[in-house]
Amino acid sequence: MLASGSPTILELANATHPTSYHGHEVHAMMGNSLKPLLDGKVNVVHPSNEPISGEMFNNTSVRMGDWKATVYGIPQQWKLYNLATDLGENKDVATKHPDILKTLIAAYDKYAQNVGVVIPRGEKFEQTAKNNFPAVNSTNIQTIDLAKMFVPGYKLNETNPPVAIPND
């Protein structure tokens, strides 16, 4: 599913999504409106059994309930995370839950077909991806104090550790 922004804006504006534009069919709106949530009429917008997929710049993800599957970079390999126990997506549990991963990949494939996702392939793409997603290792890590850039007087300590990012 696409983000909930467009259906929400249409509902708040009391507008409808067109079915055609200058004689051309317009794809049906995807996603759910957040208006019932904003109005306090519901507690969730997407039920736990509804997959929510996305693709941007060859970064792919699909969520369903507490589960999130992602694939990006080179080599492309799906990873699975249980967001209920690992919100930071640090522990790939794909090998422990292949059935859940298979379900999420199938949901993503259906989404990709519905919206016409085209995944770049080939040697040129692979080289570009390697340049954009360099391997992270101990020789190309620097630490920066992000908060210091935005919060005057902020100091790093045990409760505010530095953030590691790859050097360019």
Sequence and secondary structure as in RCSB ss.txt:
>XXXX:A:sequence
MLASGSPTILELANATHPTSYHGHEVHAMMGNSLKPLLDGKVNVVHPSNEPISGEMFNNTSVRMGDWKATVYGIP
QQWKLYNLATDLGENKDVATKHPDILKTLIAAYDKYAQNVGVVIPRGEKFEQTAKNNFPAVNSTNIQTIDLAKMF
VPGYKLNETNPPVAIPND
>XXXX:A:secstr
   SHHHHHHHHTT    SEETTEE     S  SHHHHTTS S SS TTS EEEEETTEEEEEETTEEEEE SSS
   EEEETTT TT  S  TTT HHHHHHHHHHHHHHHHHHT     SHHHHHHHHHHS    GGGEEEE HHHHH
STT   BTTB  EEEE  
